[in-house]
Amino acid sequence: MARIAVIGAGMGAMAAAARLAVAGHRVVVYERTDTYGGAVRRLERDGFAFDTGPGLFTLPAVYRDLFLKTGREPLEECVELVQVDPSSHHVFADGTRVSLPDSSRAGVVAALDDALGARAGQRWGDFLVRAREAWDRARRPLLEEPLWPNWQVLAEREPYPAVPHKKLLRTRVAGTLAEVGAWELREPRLIALLESHALAHGLDPRETPASAAVLPYMEHAFGTWYVRGGMRELARAVYERCVARRVEFVFGAEVAAVLEKDGRASGVELADGTVAEADFVVAGVAPGVLDRLNRGTRVRGDGEVPPQRAAASRLTVLLALRGGRPEETAHRTVVHAEDRDAELDALSGSAARWPARPTVTVLRPDDPALVPDTGHESVTLTSVVPAAGEAPAAYAEQLITVAERAIPGLRDRLLWHQVRTPADIARETGAEGGAVPPPALAAAGGRRLHPANSTRMPGLFTVGGWSHPGGGLPHAGMSGALVAGLIVEGPDFRGSQ
């Protein structure tokens, strides 16, 4: 039985902790805040409740596998999973609206044909076929296996089978997601639909590799899911599974350093001077924090992947509304920016700024647990913004103005609103500037890959969104599985079969 110290109680860290405990190890989790879940939190006020982190997720099989491998009770006995249908409703810049059925290619094709005109649905359907091929090529090495030592193969190989595009006697294939839209979809609203999947993760589609086609494919193929009571319930269930497997949690315990002895990790030192010896250390922290914990010594391996561009953050506005949620209301509505290029220009570059009229995601869960009674509605607005920096004055009001396109009479129903800024994310997760890590993507020279879970220091592993395979709830669960496998089975571990 090994002693394992886990730094942080985020979703990836808890997923690793539960698996390691089941394997017979003594696991202690040190969390600097007073609760678990990382960014997966809840805010409650006046009988209203809101998710302040992810509001939906895909690939529930990741957490089903976690619960299957760590106990008798399956995931569905611990939380109530709800498949969201329609998967999303879209309000485009020209006012066109379309609802996309969940997990139905024929339904999506028909809906797009009806809303955008003949052939629009077929183009999107053909794109999904190509996106599936990209998913089949990239799934195991990108998500289900530890990062290959020769990760350059993933960096150089574009898994998306782009359609040849002829222009000025030259034949080219798409290298970025924006080029996929422009050359293969060729319809402004379809392009906006495609690019919104990258923007939701803070990625500029003009620089994001074509392999990002897997993002809309994952939602289409595996569904969009909600947890009744809010996504915080998923964090609660994972925490309780850890406790049931005798994982020890120490809250309010900030780790000041990773200890080293004889060239390998030997435990952690807390801010109060307490020393906890361990045979392995699992760090669920951002890269800059990891370097600080190792007293400035970089512990990532030689030949590591190129550093990603600074991740973006999110601004969230929580709305308490009088009046119940109308029937047939979509759970998720994406209100697209009137000028997408201007929005991307604002978010990109060294002098990133806050977009004037951003794309806004509106979440309106049909969940009695989130409201005082049936005469009220709980709504969450989210927009991608630069990490760090202060929000412009009244920026929340801009999001509310945009959201009025999705919720008629919104201001007349508004009881109060509360704003969550990148500073709140930074305080809860420790990520510099409140940055939110995107998922890993193949190609682009490796700039969209994340560092391996193993490090240059034997016995020290990293878990969570800032390490392979990147950010997002399903990726966090996969990260936990990979780290547990590397510790239990050793460096030759190649993922679950």
Secondary structure as the mmCIF struct_conf table of DSSP 4:
data_model
#
loop_
_struct_conf.conf_type_id
_struct_conf.id
_struct_conf.beg_label_comp_id
_struct_conf.beg_label_asym_id
_struct_conf.beg_label_seq_id
_struct_conf.end_label_comp_id
_struct_conf.end_label_asym_id
_struct_conf.end_label_seq_id
STRN STRN1 ARG A 3 ILE A 7
BEND BEND1 GLY A 10 GLY A 10
HELX_RH_AL_P HELX_RH_AL_P1 MET A 11 VAL A 22
TURN_TY1_P TURN_TY1_P1 ALA A 23 GLY A 24
STRN STRN2 ARG A 26 GLU A 31
BEND BEND2 ARG A 32 GLY A 37
TURN_TY1_P TURN_TY1_P2 GLY A 38 ALA A 39
STRN STRN3 ARG A 42 ARG A 45
TURN_TY1_P TURN_TY1_P3 ASP A 46 GLY A 47
STRN STRN4 PHE A 48 ASP A 51
BEND BEND3 THR A 52 GLY A 53
BEND BEND4 GLY A 55 GLY A 55
STRN STRN5 PHE A 57 PHE A 57
BEND BEND5 THR A 58 THR A 58
TURN_TY1_P TURN_TY1_P4 PRO A 60 PRO A 60
HELX_RH_AL_P HELX_RH_AL_P2 ALA A 61 THR A 70
BEND BEND6 ARG A 72 GLU A 73
HELX_RH_AL_P HELX_RH_AL_P3 LEU A 75 CYS A 78
BEND BEND7 VAL A 79 VAL A 79
STRN STRN6 LEU A 81 GLN A 83
BEND BEND8 ASP A 85 SER A 87
STRN STRN7 SER A 88 VAL A 91
TURN_TY1_P TURN_TY1_P5 ALA A 93 ASP A 94
BEND BEND9 GLY A 95 GLY A 95
STRN STRN8 ARG A 97 LEU A 100
TURN_TY1_P TURN_TY1_P6 ASP A 102 SER A 103
HELX_RH_AL_P HELX_RH_AL_P4 ARG A 105 LEU A 116
TURN_TY1_P TURN_TY1_P7 ALA A 118 ARG A 119
HELX_RH_AL_P HELX_RH_AL_P5 ALA A 120 ARG A 139
HELX_RH_PI_P HELX_RH_PI_P1 ARG A 140 GLU A 144
BEND BEND10 GLU A 145 GLU A 145
HELX_LH_PP_P HELX_LH_PP_P1 PRO A 146 TRP A 148
TURN_TY1_P TURN_TY1_P8 PRO A 149 TRP A 151
HELX_RH_AL_P HELX_RH_AL_P6 GLN A 152 GLU A 156
BEND BEND11 TYR A 160 TYR A 160
HELX_LH_PP_P HELX_LH_PP_P2 ALA A 162 PRO A 164
STRN STRN9 HIS A 165 LYS A 167
TURN_TY1_P TURN_TY1_P9 LEU A 168 LEU A 169
STRN STRN10 ARG A 170 ARG A 172
STRN STRN11 THR A 176 THR A 176
HELX_RH_AL_P HELX_RH_AL_P7 LEU A 177 VAL A 180
HELX_RH_PI_P HELX_RH_PI_P2 GLY A 181 LEU A 185
HELX_RH_AL_P HELX_RH_AL_P8 PRO A 188 LEU A 199
TURN_TY1_P TURN_TY1_P10 ALA A 200 GLY A 202
TURN_TY1_P TURN_TY1_P11 PRO A 205 GLU A 207
BEND BEND12 THR A 208 THR A 208
STRN STRN12 PRO A 209 PRO A 209
HELX_RH_3T_P HELX_RH_3T_P1 ALA A 210 ALA A 213
HELX_RH_AL_P HELX_RH_AL_P9 VAL A 214 PHE A 222
STRN STRN13 TRP A 225 VAL A 227
TURN_TY1_P TURN_TY1_P12 ARG A 228 GLY A 229
TURN_TY1_P TURN_TY1_P13 MET A 231 MET A 231
HELX_RH_AL_P HELX_RH_AL_P10 ARG A 232 ALA A 244
TURN_TY1_P TURN_TY1_P14 ARG A 245 ARG A 246
STRN STRN14 GLU A 248 PHE A 251
TURN_TY1_P TURN_TY1_P15 GLY A 252 GLY A 252
STRN STRN15 VAL A 255 LYS A 261
TURN_TY1_P TURN_TY1_P16 ASP A 262 GLY A 263
STRN STRN16 ARG A 264 LEU A 270
TURN_TY1_P TURN_TY1_P17 ALA A 271 ASP A 272
BEND BEND13 GLY A 273 GLY A 273
STRN STRN17 VAL A 275 GLU A 277
BEND BEND14 ASP A 279 ASP A 279
STRN STRN18 PHE A 280 ALA A 283
BEND BEND15 VAL A 285 VAL A 285
HELX_RH_AL_P HELX_RH_AL_P11 PRO A 287 LEU A 293
TURN_TY1_P TURN_TY1_P18 ASN A 294 GLY A 296
BEND BEND16 ARG A 300 ARG A 300
HELX_LH_PP_P HELX_LH_PP_P3 GLY A 301 GLY A 301
TURN_TY1_P TURN_TY1_P19 ASP A 302 GLY A 303
HELX_LH_PP_P HELX_LH_PP_P4 GLU A 304 ALA A 311
STRN STRN19 SER A 313 ARG A 322
BEND BEND17 GLY A 323 GLY A 323
HELX_LH_PP_P HELX_LH_PP_P5 GLY A 324 PRO A 326
TURN_TY1_P TURN_TY1_P20 GLU A 327 GLU A 328
BEND BEND18 HIS A 331 HIS A 331
STRN STRN20 ARG A 332 VAL A 335
BEND BEND19 GLU A 338 GLU A 338
HELX_RH_AL_P HELX_RH_AL_P12 ARG A 340 LEU A 347
BEND BEND20 SER A 348 GLY A 349
TURN_TY1_P TURN_TY1_P21 SER A 350 ALA A 351
BEND BEND21 ALA A 356 ARG A 357
STRN STRN21 VAL A 360 LEU A 363
HELX_RH_3T_P HELX_RH_3T_P2 PRO A 368 LEU A 370
BEND BEND22 VAL A 371 ASP A 373
TURN_TY1_P TURN_TY1_P22 THR A 374 GLY A 375
STRN STRN22 HIS A 376 VAL A 385
BEND BEND23 ALA A 387 GLY A 389
HELX_LH_PP_P HELX_LH_PP_P6 GLU A 390 PRO A 392
TURN_TY1_P TURN_TY1_P23 ALA A 393 ALA A 394
HELX_RH_AL_P HELX_RH_AL_P13 TYR A 395 ALA A 403
TURN_TY1_P TURN_TY1_P24 GLU A 404 ALA A 406
BEND BEND24 ILE A 407 ILE A 407
TURN_TY1_P TURN_TY1_P25 PRO A 408 GLY A 409
HELX_RH_AL_P HELX_RH_AL_P14 LEU A 410 ARG A 413
STRN STRN23 LEU A 414 ARG A 420
HELX_RH_AL_P HELX_RH_AL_P15 PRO A 422 THR A 429
HELX_RH_3T_P HELX_RH_3T_P3 GLU A 432 GLY A 434
HELX_LH_PP_P HELX_LH_PP_P7 PRO A 437 PRO A 438
STRN STRN24 PRO A 439 PRO A 439
HELX_LH_PP_P HELX_LH_PP_P8 ALA A 440 ALA A 440
BEND BEND25 ALA A 442 ALA A 442
HELX_RH_3T_P HELX_RH_3T_P4 ALA A 444 GLY A 446
TURN_TY1_P TURN_TY1_P26 ARG A 447 ARG A 448
BEND BEND26 ASN A 453 ASN A 453
STRN STRN25 SER A 454 SER A 454
BEND BEND27 ARG A 456 MET A 457
TURN_TY1_P TURN_TY1_P27 PRO A 458 GLY A 459
STRN STRN26 LEU A 460 THR A 462
BEND BEND28 GLY A 464 GLY A 464
TURN_TY1_P TURN_TY1_P28 GLY A 465 TRP A 466
BEND BEND29 SER A 467 SER A 467
TURN_TY1_P TURN_TY1_P29 HIS A 468 PRO A 469
STRN STRN27 GLY A 470 GLY A 470
BEND BEND30 GLY A 471 GLY A 472
HELX_RH_AL_P HELX_RH_AL_P16 LEU A 473 GLU A 489
TURN_TY1_P TURN_TY1_P30 PRO A 491 ASP A 492
#
